[in-house]
Amino acid sequence: MRIFNYFVYIIKCSDNSYYTGVTNDLERRLYEHNHSKDDSACTFDKRPTILMYYEAFHDVNQAIAFEKQIKGWTRKKKEALIDKNWDKIKELAVCNNNSSHKNYNKTGTPFDSAQGDKT
């Protein structure tokens, strides 16, 4: 039996914000978020916090990579992860800006090239 040694987690703070972190002891870390005396901690003024999601990992590098990925996500995408709504995560991952390859024909203009044309 393999033991999970690392956890990526999302907590919801009292100001309705989300905090994403990684730890090797989830129970201890959640306790710290709610009871630490360190007033410089980012969740100190946002108590109480509530665990909304966690994922277990065997490899610390995979856990750190996933934490960084989640931190780059929008609130809506984090909420889809919390809800385990995989279809919504895929939908929110689609690039919809005007320069997206799928919008090329919609805008009627070609992409700007980072390199000059070779003529």
Secondary structure, DSSP 8 states (H G I E B T S, - for coil): -----EEEEEEE-TTS-EEEEEES-HHHHHHHHHH---TTSTTGGG-S-EEEEEEEES-HHHHHHHHHHHHTS-HHHHHHHHTT-HHHHHHHHS--STTSGGGHHHH------SS----
